[in-house]
Amino acid sequence: MKSNSEIILGMHQALLGNISSNFRMICVNWDEDSLRLRIYTEKEPNNEDIELASVILTEFEIHVKFIKYEEEITYSPLPLNKLDALKLVLYARQEL
């Protein structure tokens, strides 16, 4: 099983320069074979958001190998503390 440290280091590299202003929270869940990337947005995701999510996952694949990768981009107006954060939150923007 991949460690939190491996995931954090791989995602840190993947996220650099790839966070849209529409992204509210980015989190991941993984098991032995697969990784799920979930991105919560402030408004409905646009083409740029979808492209950036794909870039993040592609960049991550360079650093950490899984058999299966999934990405989800979800619009939600709920407060961040009410969102399903999966196993690990990688990014959460400050909201007042």
C-alpha positions in Angstrom: 0.0 0.0 0.0 1.3 3.4 -0.9 2.0 5.7 2.1 0.5 9.1 2.8 4.0 10.6 2.2 4.3 9.1 -1.3 0.8 10.4 -2.2 1.6 13.9 -0.8 4.9 14.2 -2.5 3.5 13.1 -5.9 0.5 15.3 -5.6 2.6 18.3 -4.5 4.5 18.1 -7.8 1.3 17.6 -9.8 -0.6 20.5 -8.2 2.1 23.1 -8.8 0.6 25.7 -11.2 -2.5 23.5 -11.9 -5.0 24.8 -9.3 -7.9 26.8 -10.8 -9.5 29.7 -9.0 -12.7 27.7 -9.2 -11.2 24.8 -7.1 -12.3 24.8 -3.5 -10.9 21.5 -2.2 -8.8 18.7 -3.7 -8.7 15.4 -2.0 -7.8 11.8 -2.7 -8.6 8.2 -1.7 -6.6 5.2 -2.7 -6.1 1.5 -2.1 -3.5 -1.0 -3.3 -4.5 -0.7 -7.0 -6.4 2.5 -7.5 -6.5 6.2 -6.8 -9.4 8.6 -6.9 -8.9 12.3 -7.2 -11.9 14.5 -6.2 -12.0 18.2 -6.8 -14.8 20.3 -5.4 -15.6 23.6 -7.3 -17.2 26.9 -6.4 -19.3 26.9 -9.6 -20.1 24.3 -12.3 -16.7 23.2 -13.7 -15.7 24.6 -17.1 -13.5 23.2 -19.8 -10.4 24.7 -18.2 -11.2 23.0 -14.8 -11.7 19.7 -16.5 -8.4 20.1 -18.4 -6.5 21.0 -15.2 -7.9 18.0 -13.3 -6.6 15.8 -16.2 -3.2 17.5 -16.1 -3.0 17.0 -12.3 -3.7 13.3 -12.6 -1.3 12.8 -15.5 1.5 14.6 -13.6 0.8 12.5 -10.6 1.0 9.3 -12.6 4.7 10.1 -13.4 5.5 10.0 -9.7 3.3 7.2 -8.2 2.0 4.2 -10.1 -1.4 2.7 -9.7 -3.4 0.3 -12.0 -6.5 2.5 -12.1 -6.9 6.3 -11.8 -10.2 8.2 -11.4 -11.0 11.8 -11.4 -14.2 13.5 -10.2 -15.0 17.2 -10.4 -18.0 18.1 -8.3 -19.7 21.4 -7.8 -20.9 21.9 -4.3 -22.0 25.0 -2.4 -21.7 23.2 1.0 -19.2 24.5 3.5 -15.8 22.8 3.2 -16.2 21.0 6.6 -19.4 19.4 5.2 -17.8 17.9 2.1 -16.6 14.3 1.9 -12.8 14.7 2.2 -12.0 11.1 1.3 -8.8 9.9 2.9 -6.5 12.9 2.4 -7.1 16.6 1.7 -4.4 18.0 -0.5 -5.7 21.5 -0.9 -8.5 23.5 0.7 -8.7 27.2 0.0 -9.4 29.7 2.7 -13.1 30.6 2.8 -14.5 33.2 5.1 
